C-alpha cells in the first residue's frame, strides 16, 4: 500500500476513535440534533485531515495548512446549520446515504463563487478578436458550421453569457466580411444560419446553477456591461436586468464534477478560470489530461490569469497576445 494511502487510513481511524469533546451520539448511530452553543471552537488536526480526504476524493479540491482557518469556519457553519455538536456526528452524516444533499451543500460552501461579466478583458479580447476568427475560418473551410464552448466552473452565469454575447457579435461581423449565399430569415436570428452555437456551462454548486439559469442580475452585477450590450442582450425588469430569451437559448447549464470522467466532449474552447487553484499538482495534471480529451484538435483552453500549465502537461502550447493568454491543444508524437 502506498505510504500516503496508509497515512490517510490511519488518520481516518484516529478521527473516528477520537470524536470531538462534546459527542452527541450517546449510544445511537443516528446524529442527534443539539444546540449550537456546544459546537467545538476548533477541530483537531485529525478531524480536519479526515474532511480534507473526503473532499479530495469527492471533487479533487485540496486544502493545505494555509487554508485551515477557512476550512474551520465553513465546517462550523455547517454543524450549526445541521444542529450537530461534534465533528464525528457530522462526518457520519456526510458519508451516509441520507447525507448526499449535505455533502453537496458542504462542497458549495468550500468554493468561492466570485465572477463578473467581461472578467479579464485581455483574455476575452484574445478570444473575441483572434481565436474566434481562427475557429470560424477553419470550420468554414471544412464546411463545419458548429461552435461548442464549455464554461467549467461557471458560477452564477456571467462568464457563459459573456461568451455568448461575444460570439454573437463575432458572427455578425463575420457575415459583414464574408457574405453568405444562405437566405437570412426575418427577423434576423441571434445566431445566423448555417452556424450553430452551443455553450455548456457547468458547476459543482446547484444553487449557483439555479441563479445562472434565471439570468437576472442587479445593477451592481451589471457594472462591467456597457450600454450597447445592455441594449442588445438584456431586458430591463424593474431595477434588474434579465438576459434576453435568444441569448439564454444558446447557453445550457448542467451539473458537472471535474473529478469524474463524464464531462462535455468535442469542445472547440474550454474556459476553466480560477478553478485549478483549488487542486493539488497531481489533480491538476489529471484535469489537464481530461481537458485534452474533451477538446477538438487545435482547440483552446483558457485558465485563470494566475494559473499556468507550465511543467504540468506537454499537450498544450501557449498563445499570447496583448497580455491575453490561452493554450492550444497540440498533437503529441511519441
Buried (B, 14 or more C-beta within 10 A) or exposed (E): EEEEEEEBEEBBEBBBEEBBEBBBBEEEEEBBEBEEEBBBEEBBEBBBBBBBBBBBEBBBBBBEEEBBEEBBEBBBBBBEEBBBBBBBBBBBBBEBEEBEEBBBBBBBBBBEBEBBBBBBEBBBBBBBBBBBBEBBEEBBEEEBBEBBBBBBBBBBBBBBBBBBBBBBBBBBBBBEEEEBEEEEEEEEEBBBEEBEBBBBBBBBBBEBBEBBBEBBBEEEBBEEBEEEBEEBBBEEEEEBBBBBEBBBEBBBBEEBBBBEEEBBEEBBBBBBBBBBBBBBEEBBBBBBEBBBEBBBEBBBBBBBBEBBBEEBBEBBEEBEEEEBBBBBBEEEEE
